[in-house]
Amino acid sequence: MLAACLLLPFFGALLLALWPRAPARPLAIGVSVLPVVLLGWAWLRFDSDGPAFQLVTEVPWVPSLGMAVRLGVDGIALAVATMSAVLFLAAIAYPVDTMGRPRQYYAWLLFLEAVSLGLFLSLDLLLFYVFFDLSLVGMYFVIARWGHGDPEASALKFFLYTLAGSLALLLAILGLYLAADPHTFDMRALMAAQPLAGGGVAASLVFLGFVIGFGIKTPLVPFHSWLPQAHVDAPGPGSTLLAGVLLKMGTFGLIRIPYSMMSDTFARYAIVLAVLAVISILYGALVALGQRDLKRRIAYTSVNHMGYTVLGIAAAAALLDGDARARSLALTGATVEMVAHGLITGALFLIAGSFWERGADYRLSRYGGLAARAPLLTGLTVLAAFASLGLPGLAGFVAEVQIFVGTFAVYPWLAALGLLGILVTAALFLDMLRKLFFGALPAEWRSFPDLRPAEWWVLGALLAGVVVIGVYPRFLLDLIEPSVALLPGGR
């Protein structure tokens, strides 16, 4: 079942690449529905009271080196993978100018879906790294060939910056592999063995490699500088996948590898990561407030929100020998934040793409007074903005409450500082809504079209998920919480 989630998009991409007369968009939509269905089925089959990893598939690859194609899920991976599959379906279904190359565009999106889901479902360290690297290739071509502005330069900066992080990640993986006895890339065996327990220089260097690799991908300040321009120049659906899926590879990786396999070392350095997280929260919010470009403003809020996620992970790691309830809240909140941020910011970037399609401009000063002309666009943007600023009853609030309650148990001053980010986030989104939808309507936008059915159906579905999680989060928490408890230190 899990293997099919990877293979179906991959073969769909191959079919689009080789079939000149392929009905590109309908075929891509049809293929992208299948992983959503399969992961929904996996969700139904997942036993929250069962073993940590379920639905496991293992095919030997290079047995002499302990390498195999290993796939499986716990509740954390299943939640993030399902959100990612939904976002890929939304990004593929959302109308976009493919610049006369629809087959190639949808083929790259399906390829990116295959490797992204592969990363979240992988139980093998080397396979994880292969998918991590291949995701850079897919996103590079999406930005460079279908972006605007200076897409080639932005794509190159994105690729080189994140490739440097992946090299640090590879060195850390090799260090962890060599420390294990017997040598293995099996994540489950490494979690049980904790091969670098007890600390030392080797453990610190391996942990540093993981922090750099995943910190660039997340991105944490000061590793964030590749992100804003990549977002601005990417097509709207590309930005949705970059923020909603690819950034989660960093935070998911922190949970899956150093948190689970190097718990002692992570606990020692958790305060450093927590400080970086708070800096990212405040810096991302304040810089976003100063942006006059719609897409750059949304991009910097990703720095802010991923800071919340890392803060929750760091707080949970610091509490490995402390309050189990606070630790569970912090890590569960970090996972819910990954899901919530994917849906919310994914919708916001699709909305930004609709503004570009209608006005070919992201400058906030170009717009205004659109509430009367485009009520559907206004309503959905308001809902997404309120969800992003953490309004109660929406998914962002559920995540942030758990993160901050858990963090207060170990880092009360950092939690208090982090709360200031919510205030700034509220200000920046309210200012954005005022500039886009209220005030005088410029003469050039008197015929500004509202969302088409293909747009509002996709946005409505994503934001309906945000409301459901905000109103009834139990279905998601029941999936995540037992898996958090089974991670090292979770008992």
Secondary structure, DSSP 4 states (H G I P E B T S, - for coil): -HHHHHHHHHHHHHHHHH-TT--HHHHHHHHHHHHHHHHHHHHHH--TTS-SSEEEEEEEEEGGGTEEEEEEE-HHHHHHHHHHHHHHHHHHHS----TT-HHHHHHHHHHHHHHHHHHHHB-BHHHHHHHHHHHHHHHHHHHHHH--SSHHHHHHHHHHHHHHHHHHHHHHHHHHHHHSSS---BHHHHHHH-TTTT--HHHHHHHHHHHHHHHHHTTPTTS-TTHHHHHHHS-HHHHHHIIIIIHHHHHHHHIIIIIHH-HHHHHHHHHHHHHHHHHHHHHHHHHHHT--BHHHHHHHHHHHHHHHHHHHHHHHHHTTTS-HHHHHHHHHHHHHHHHHHHHHHHHHHHHHHHHHHHHS--BGGG---TTTT-HHHHHHHHHHHHHHTT-TTSHHHHHHHHHHHHHHTT-HHHHHHHHHHHHHHHHHHHHHHHHHHSSPPPGGGTT-----HHHHHHHHHHHHHHHHHHH-THHHHHHHHHHHHHSTT--
